[in-house]
Amino acid sequence: MTIQLNNPSTVCDAPGPKGLPILGNVLRFGNEKNILFHFIDLWREYGDVAHVKLGSQHIYVVVEPEHVHHVLVKNPNNYIKGNGYTGFRLLVGQGLVTSDGDLWRNQRRLMQPSFTPKSIVQFFDMMVETTERMLERWNPSPDLAMRGGSVLHIDAQMMRLTMSIISKAIFGVDLGVEAAEVGEAFHDAFAFVTARTMSAVALPLSLPLPAHRRFQRSLQIIDDFVGRQIASGRGQSGDTLLSILLQARDEETGERMSERQLRDEVVTLFLAGFETTARSLTWGWYLLSRNPDVQERLIAEVDAVLGGRLPSVDDLFRLSYTHRVVDETLRLYPPTALLGRQIVADDQIGDYRVQAGGIVMLVPYLTHRLPSVWPDPERFDPERFRPEIAARPKSAYIPFISGPRICLGNNFALMEMTLAFALTAQRYRLESTTEAEIGVAFRGSTCPTAPLHLTLHPLR
């Protein structure tokens, strides 16, 4: 939906629902609908830039690529993490995802060399080995094919895989099984801080509410786990991300990270490295299982490129259709369906003014489905990403955000997803066990609303 302004040259207030005194539009957000769809409804009702007020907080829903580009790329210093990430900081502290200003710039400078495409290749063999071990677990019996396949809970399998990979990358050990309690703690804490961030009123954590006690228990599990891993990593040599962080020095001051900063960065890397990638892989298998023609083409490419052998680094560039499957999965289900930025100074987005102190709410889930940019946007079609396809508007595709704060781990995640799809397609075809669609919800990451169970069919 696009609003046609009578006088486009006049800057005006963004449209939105009329609110109550003091409360604003809090009651509109009070039902059981997931927060993502509240913002989608605002866009449908009010257009390209919609305004809503939650208590004293002004929120502007921004969806059009041109407007998103203004926020993330053209004027990023005016749109900071700020107060919109106060809740998230309860979990990850002042890590790279939540910090601003000089702290963010210093940390980005320290960490960026470890996440370049050239640097993350050091984890290629480990990713292949870890994924292969998962696939071996899937086929415990030689007569699996004769029995018509077995049913897998893909969510749990992808979570275990990505936790194994990120724990090996950070700590040098596989914690995929042992850290099940930690994974649950991260998941629960992530959901809590997301709900708290979206709430108009955040009650003090000191109040002995059940949700507060659960969060504090989860946070203790996480801190104990990370503390043990950091202590174990001290004095050990190697190419793990932890050893790199322990040795990293600011090139200007020569200082190393403080203990607290180290903890915050490790928690941030661990959470981002398994939670969002696991969700993305789950969504990928959901889409492939519902689109068998795409899955067959994926299998055919893997057979043609690899010929039954394990991939090498050079093969990554030959698996072009597999890459497009990854891209299209991230289009339909971006790792973060919503993200907020606090406005530093009054600004203009399109034809609308936005107030300092307000929050711009970007909705990648919706930007990736705009019919004006993506024909037949609900269809799963990896061919959208063929190199000869006409260029899209800037910031129309932002699975890892764009601009100076583009996700540091994007190359790591893309390599991990490409290998997971390719190696699995060498051995198995995954088939949906039901025709029912699975809904989507925003709980810090883009989550399915129901477990995904798929039938596993060995190919050889």
C-alpha positions as CSV (number, residue, x, y, z in Angstrom):
1,M,0.0,0.0,0.0
2,T,1.3,3.5,-0.9
3,I,-0.2,6.7,0.3
4,Q,-0.7,9.3,-2.4
5,L,0.0,12.7,-0.8
6,N,-1.9,15.7,-2.1
7,N,1.2,17.9,-1.8
8,P,4.4,15.8,-1.7
9,S,6.5,18.9,-1.2
10,T,5.0,19.5,2.3
11,V,6.6,17.6,5.2
12,C,3.9,16.4,7.5
13,D,3.3,14.1,10.5
14,A,3.2,10.4,9.8
15,P,-0.3,9.0,9.9
16,G,-1.4,6.5,12.5
17,P,-4.2,5.5,14.9
18,K,-5.5,8.0,17.4
19,G,-4.4,7.1,20.9
20,L,-5.6,7.7,24.4
21,P,-4.2,10.2,26.8
22,I,-1.0,8.9,28.5
23,L,-1.5,5.3,27.2
24,G,-1.4,6.2,23.5
25,N,-2.0,3.1,21.5
26,V,-1.0,0.5,24.1
27,L,-4.4,-1.1,24.1
28,R,-4.1,-1.8,20.4
29,F,-1.1,-4.0,21.2
30,G,-2.7,-5.8,24.0
31,N,-4.2,-8.9,22.3
32,E,-2.4,-12.2,21.7
33,K,-1.4,-11.3,18.1
34,N,2.4,-11.5,17.7
35,I,4.1,-8.1,17.7
36,L,5.3,-8.5,14.1
37,F,1.8,-8.5,12.7
38,H,0.8,-5.5,14.7
39,F,3.4,-3.5,12.8
40,I,2.4,-5.1,9.5
41,D,-1.2,-4.1,10.2
42,L,-0.1,-0.5,10.8
43,W,1.7,-0.5,7.4
44,R,-1.4,-1.8,5.7
45,E,-3.7,0.7,7.3
46,Y,-1.5,3.8,7.1
47,G,1.1,3.4,4.4
48,D,4.8,3.8,3.9
49,V,5.6,5.6,7.2
50,A,3.1,4.9,10.0
51,H,3.2,6.3,13.5
52,V,2.0,4.7,16.7
53,K,2.5,5.8,20.3
54,L,3.1,3.4,23.2
55,G,2.9,5.3,26.4
56,S,5.2,8.2,25.9
57,Q,7.2,6.4,23.2
58,H,6.8,7.5,19.5
59,I,7.3,4.6,17.1
60,Y,7.6,5.0,13.3
61,V,7.1,1.9,11.1
62,V,9.3,2.2,8.0
63,V,9.2,-0.4,5.2
64,E,10.0,1.1,1.8
65,P,13.6,0.3,0.6
66,E,14.4,4.0,0.0
67,H,13.3,4.9,3.5
68,V,15.2,1.9,5.0
69,H,18.3,3.0,3.1
70,H,18.0,6.5,4.5
71,V,18.0,5.1,8.1
72,L,20.7,2.4,7.7
73,V,23.1,3.8,5.1
74,K,22.6,7.5,4.3
75,N,22.1,8.8,7.8
76,P,23.2,6.0,10.2
77,N,24.6,8.3,12.9
78,N,21.1,9.7,13.5
79,Y,19.7,6.2,14.1
80,I,21.4,4.4,16.9
81,K,20.7,1.3,18.9
82,G,19.9,3.5,21.9
83,N,16.9,2.9,24.2
84,G,15.4,0.4,21.8
85,Y,18.0,-2.1,22.9
86,T,17.8,-1.5,26.7
87,G,16.0,-4.9,27.2
88,F,18.5,-6.8,25.0
89,R,21.4,-5.4,27.0
90,L,20.1,-7.2,30.0
91,L,21.2,-10.4,28.2
92,V,24.2,-9.4,26.1
93,G,25.4,-6.3,27.9
94,Q,27.4,-3.8,25.7
95,G,28.4,-6.3,23.0
96,L,28.8,-5.4,19.4
97,V,25.1,-5.7,18.6
98,T,23.9,-3.3,21.3
99,S,26.7,-0.8,21.8
100,D,27.0,2.7,20.2
101,G,29.5,5.4,19.6
102,D,33.2,5.0,20.4
103,L,32.7,1.7,22.2
104,W,31.0,0.2,19.1
105,R,33.7,1.6,16.7
106,N,36.5,0.2,18.9
107,Q,35.0,-3.2,19.2
108,R,34.1,-3.4,15.5
109,R,37.7,-2.5,14.7
110,L,39.0,-5.2,17.0
111,M,36.7,-8.0,15.8
112,Q,36.2,-7.3,12.1
113,P,39.4,-8.9,10.8
114,S,38.3,-12.3,12.2
115,F,35.1,-12.3,10.1
116,T,36.2,-11.3,6.6
117,P,35.5,-13.9,3.9
118,K,39.2,-14.9,3.9
119,S,39.3,-15.3,7.6
120,I,36.2,-17.4,8.1
121,V,37.6,-20.0,5.6
122,Q,39.6,-21.4,8.6
123,F,36.3,-22.8,9.9
124,F,35.3,-24.5,6.6
125,D,36.6,-28.0,7.3
126,M,35.2,-27.9,10.9
127,M,31.7,-27.0,9.4
128,V,31.9,-29.9,7.0
129,E,33.0,-32.4,9.6
130,T,30.3,-31.3,12.1
131,T,27.6,-31.4,9.5
132,E,28.7,-34.8,8.3
133,R,28.5,-36.1,11.8
134,M,25.0,-34.9,12.1
135,L,24.0,-36.6,8.9
136,E,25.6,-39.9,10.1
137,R,23.4,-39.7,13.2
138,W,20.3,-39.4,11.0
139,N,20.9,-42.8,9.4
140,P,21.5,-45.3,12.2
141,S,20.1,-48.2,10.3
142,P,20.9,-49.5,6.7
143,D,17.2,-50.4,6.1
144,L,15.9,-46.9,6.7
145,A,14.9,-46.5,3.1
146,M,13.0,-49.8,3.1
147,R,11.0,-48.6,6.1
148,G,9.9,-45.5,4.2
149,G,12.1,-43.0,6.1
150,S,12.1,-41.7,9.6
151,V,10.7,-38.5,11.0
152,L,13.0,-35.7,12.2
153,H,12.3,-32.8,14.5
154,I,14.3,-30.3,12.3
155,D,14.2,-27.4,14.7
156,A,16.1,-29.4,17.3
157,Q,18.5,-30.9,14.8
158,M,19.4,-27.5,13.4
159,M,19.8,-26.0,16.8
160,R,22.2,-28.8,17.8
161,L,24.1,-28.4,14.6
162,T,24.6,-24.6,14.8
163,M,25.4,-24.8,18.5
164,S,28.1,-27.4,17.8
165,I,29.6,-25.2,15.0
166,I,29.6,-22.0,17.0
167,S,31.0,-23.6,20.1
168,K,33.8,-25.1,18.1
169,A,34.5,-21.8,16.4
170,I,34.5,-19.8,19.7
171,F,35.8,-22.3,22.2
172,G,37.4,-25.1,20.2
173,V,35.1,-27.8,21.6
174,D,31.7,-29.3,20.6
175,L,29.1,-28.3,23.1
176,G,26.1,-29.3,20.9
177,V,24.9,-32.0,23.3
178,E,26.3,-30.8,26.6
179,A,25.0,-27.3,26.2
180,A,21.3,-28.3,25.7
181,E,20.5,-26.5,29.0
182,V,22.4,-23.5,27.9
183,G,20.6,-23.4,24.5
184,E,17.3,-23.5,26.3
185,A,18.4,-20.7,28.6
186,F,19.5,-18.5,25.7
187,H,16.2,-19.2,23.9
188,D,14.1,-18.3,27.0
189,A,16.2,-15.2,27.8
190,F,16.0,-14.0,24.2
191,A,12.2,-14.3,24.2
192,F,12.0,-12.5,27.5
193,V,14.1,-9.5,26.5
194,T,12.2,-9.2,23.2
195,A,8.8,-9.2,24.9
196,R,10.1,-6.7,27.5
197,T,11.5,-4.4,24.7
198,M,8.1,-4.4,23.0
199,S,6.2,-3.7,26.2
200,A,4.9,-0.2,26.9
201,V,5.8,-0.7,30.6
202,A,8.9,-2.6,31.7
203,L,8.5,-3.5,35.4
204,P,11.7,-3.6,37.6
205,L,13.4,-6.9,37.5
206,S,13.6,-6.8,41.2
207,L,9.9,-7.6,41.4
208,P,9.6,-11.3,42.2
209,L,7.4,-12.1,39.2
210,P,7.6,-15.7,37.7
211,A,8.9,-14.3,34.3
212,H,11.6,-12.3,36.1
213,R,12.7,-15.3,38.1
214,R,12.9,-17.4,35.0
215,F,15.0,-14.8,33.2
216,Q,17.4,-14.4,36.1
217,R,17.8,-18.2,36.3
218,S,18.5,-18.3,32.6
219,L,21.0,-15.5,32.8
220,Q,22.8,-17.3,35.6
221,I,23.1,-20.4,33.5
222,I,24.4,-18.4,30.6
223,D,27.0,-16.5,32.7
224,D,28.2,-19.6,34.5
225,F,28.6,-21.4,31.1
226,V,30.4,-18.5,29.4
227,G,32.6,-17.9,32.5
228,R,33.7,-21.5,32.5
229,Q,34.5,-21.5,28.8
230,I,36.6,-18.2,29.0
231,A,38.5,-19.6,32.0
232,S,39.2,-22.8,30.2
233,G,40.3,-20.9,27.1
234,R,42.9,-18.8,28.9
235,G,46.4,-20.1,28.3
236,Q,45.3,-22.2,25.4
237,S,46.7,-21.5,22.0
238,G,44.8,-22.0,18.8
239,D,42.7,-20.2,16.2
240,T,39.5,-20.1,18.1
241,L,37.5,-16.8,18.2
242,L,37.9,-16.8,21.9
243,S,41.7,-16.9,21.7
244,I,41.6,-14.1,19.1
245,L,39.5,-12.0,21.4
246,L,41.7,-12.7,24.3
247,Q,44.8,-11.5,22.4
248,A,43.2,-8.6,20.5
249,R,44.6,-5.2,21.3
250,D,43.2,-1.8,20.2
251,E,45.5,-0.5,17.5
252,E,45.4,3.0,18.9
253,T,45.6,2.4,22.7
254,G,47.2,-1.0,22.8
255,E,44.5,-2.1,25.4
256,R,42.8,-5.4,25.5
257,M,39.2,-6.0,26.3
258,S,38.0,-5.8,29.8
259,E,36.6,-8.9,31.5
260,R,33.1,-7.5,31.2
261,Q,33.5,-6.6,27.6
262,L,34.9,-10.0,26.8
263,R,31.9,-11.7,28.4
264,D,29.5,-9.5,26.5
265,E,31.2,-10.2,23.1
266,V,31.3,-13.9,23.7
267,V,27.6,-14.0,24.7
268,T,26.7,-11.9,21.7
269,L,28.7,-14.2,19.3
270,F,27.4,-17.4,20.8
271,L,23.7,-16.3,20.7
272,A,23.9,-14.8,17.2
273,G,25.9,-17.8,16.0
274,F,23.4,-20.5,16.9
275,E,20.0,-19.1,17.5
276,T,19.4,-17.1,14.3
277,T,21.2,-19.5,11.9
278,A,19.3,-22.5,13.3
279,R,16.0,-20.7,12.7
280,S,17.1,-19.8,9.1
281,L,18.1,-23.4,8.4
282,T,14.8,-24.6,9.8
283,W,12.9,-22.2,7.5
284,G,15.0,-23.4,4.6
285,W,14.0,-27.0,5.1
286,Y,10.4,-26.0,5.6
287,L,10.4,-24.2,2.2
288,L,12.4,-27.0,0.4
289,S,10.0,-29.7,1.8
290,R,7.0,-27.7,0.5
291,N,8.6,-27.1,-2.9
292,P,10.0,-30.5,-4.1
293,D,10.9,-29.1,-7.5
294,V,13.4,-26.7,-5.9
295,Q,14.7,-29.4,-3.7
296,E,15.3,-31.7,-6.7
297,R,17.2,-29.0,-8.5
298,L,19.3,-28.5,-5.4
299,I,20.1,-32.2,-5.2
300,A,20.9,-32.2,-8.9
301,E,23.4,-29.3,-8.6
302,V,25.1,-30.9,-5.6
303,D,25.5,-34.2,-7.5
304,A,26.9,-32.4,-10.6
305,V,29.3,-30.2,-8.6
306,L,30.5,-32.6,-5.9
307,G,30.0,-36.0,-7.6
308,G,29.6,-37.7,-4.2
309,R,32.7,-36.3,-2.6
310,L,33.0,-33.8,0.2
311,P,33.2,-30.2,-0.8
312,S,36.3,-28.0,-0.9
313,V,36.5,-24.3,-0.4
314,D,36.5,-23.8,-4.2
315,D,33.2,-25.6,-4.5
316,L,31.5,-22.9,-2.6
317,F,31.7,-20.7,-5.7
318,R,30.3,-23.5,-7.9
319,L,27.2,-24.2,-5.8
320,S,25.4,-21.2,-7.3
321,Y,21.9,-22.6,-7.1
322,T,22.5,-23.6,-3.5
323,H,23.5,-20.0,-2.7
324,R,20.3,-18.8,-4.3
325,V,18.3,-21.2,-2.1
326,V,20.0,-19.6,0.9
327,D,19.3,-16.1,-0.4
328,E,15.6,-16.8,-1.0
329,T,15.2,-18.5,2.4
330,L,16.6,-15.3,4.0
331,R,14.3,-13.2,1.9
332,L,11.1,-14.9,3.0
333,Y,12.3,-15.4,6.6
334,P,15.1,-12.9,7.5
335,P,16.9,-13.7,10.7
336,T,15.5,-10.6,12.4
337,A,11.9,-9.8,11.2
338,L,11.9,-6.5,13.2
339,L,14.7,-4.1,14.3
340,G,14.6,-0.7,15.9
341,R,16.7,2.4,15.9
342,Q,16.4,5.4,18.2
343,I,16.3,8.8,16.5
344,V,19.0,11.2,17.7
345,A,17.7,14.4,16.0
346,D,14.5,15.4,14.2
347,D,14.7,14.1,10.6
348,Q,12.6,13.6,7.5
349,I,11.9,10.2,6.1
350,G,10.1,10.5,2.8
351,D,7.5,13.1,3.2
352,Y,7.2,12.7,7.0
353,R,8.9,14.2,10.0
354,V,10.2,11.9,12.7
355,Q,10.9,13.2,16.2
356,A,14.1,12.9,18.2
357,G,13.9,10.3,20.9
358,G,11.4,8.2,18.9
359,I,12.0,4.7,17.6
360,V,12.1,3.8,13.9
361,M,10.9,0.3,13.5
362,L,12.2,-1.4,10.4
363,V,10.4,-4.6,9.2
364,P,12.7,-6.7,7.0
365,Y,10.1,-9.4,6.9
366,L,7.8,-7.0,5.1
367,T,10.4,-5.1,3.1
368,H,11.3,-8.5,1.6
369,R,7.7,-9.1,0.5
370,L,6.8,-5.8,-1.1
371,P,5.0,-6.6,-4.4
372,S,6.5,-3.5,-5.9
373,V,9.9,-5.0,-5.5
374,W,9.3,-8.8,-5.5
375,P,6.8,-10.1,-8.0
376,D,4.6,-12.8,-6.5
377,P,6.4,-12.2,-3.2
378,E,5.0,-15.1,-1.2
379,R,6.4,-17.7,-3.7
380,F,9.6,-19.5,-2.9
381,D,11.7,-18.9,-6.0
382,P,15.5,-19.0,-5.8
383,E,15.7,-17.8,-9.4
384,R,15.1,-14.3,-8.2
385,F,18.7,-14.1,-7.3
386,R,20.2,-15.0,-10.6
387,P,23.0,-12.6,-11.4
388,E,21.4,-11.4,-14.6
389,I,18.2,-10.3,-12.8
390,A,17.8,-6.5,-12.8
391,A,19.1,-4.7,-9.8
392,R,16.7,-4.1,-6.9
393,P,16.4,-0.9,-5.0
394,K,19.1,-0.3,-2.4
395,S,18.2,-1.9,1.0
396,A,15.4,-3.9,-0.5
397,Y,17.2,-7.0,0.7
398,I,18.6,-6.7,4.2
399,P,18.8,-10.2,5.9
400,F,22.0,-9.0,7.6
401,I,21.0,-5.3,7.7
402,S,23.1,-2.9,5.6
403,G,25.3,0.1,6.1
404,P,28.1,0.4,8.7
405,R,26.3,-1.9,11.1
406,I,25.9,-4.8,8.7
407,C,26.1,-8.1,10.7
408,L,29.7,-9.0,11.4
409,G,28.9,-12.7,11.1
410,N,27.1,-12.7,7.8
411,N,29.9,-14.5,5.9
412,F,30.1,-17.2,8.6
413,A,26.4,-17.8,8.5
414,L,26.2,-17.9,4.7
415,M,29.0,-20.5,4.5
416,E,27.4,-22.5,7.3
417,M,24.0,-22.5,5.6
418,T,25.4,-23.3,2.1
419,L,27.3,-26.3,3.5
420,A,24.3,-27.6,5.5
421,F,22.0,-27.6,2.5
422,A,24.6,-29.0,0.1
423,L,25.9,-31.8,2.4
424,T,22.3,-32.8,3.3
425,A,21.2,-32.8,-0.3
426,Q,24.0,-35.4,-1.1
427,R,22.4,-37.9,1.2
428,Y,18.8,-37.2,1.9
429,R,15.5,-35.8,0.5
430,L,13.3,-34.3,3.2
431,E,9.6,-34.5,2.8
432,S,6.9,-32.6,4.7
433,T,4.7,-34.6,7.0
434,T,1.7,-32.3,6.7
435,E,0.2,-29.9,4.3
436,A,-0.5,-27.4,7.1
437,E,1.4,-24.1,6.9
438,I,3.6,-23.0,9.8
439,G,3.1,-19.5,11.0
440,V,5.8,-17.0,11.9
441,A,6.4,-15.0,15.1
442,F,9.1,-12.5,16.2
443,R,10.7,-13.6,19.5
444,G,14.1,-11.9,19.1
445,S,14.6,-13.9,15.9
446,T,12.1,-15.0,13.2
447,C,10.6,-18.1,14.7
448,P,8.2,-20.8,13.5
449,T,5.0,-21.0,15.6
450,A,5.0,-24.8,15.6
451,P,7.7,-27.5,15.5
452,L,8.7,-28.7,12.0
453,H,8.8,-32.5,11.5
454,L,10.0,-33.8,8.2
455,T,10.3,-37.3,6.8
456,L,13.9,-38.3,5.9
457,H,14.5,-40.4,2.7
458,P,18.1,-41.6,2.0
459,L,19.1,-41.0,-1.6
460,R,21.7,-43.8,-1.7
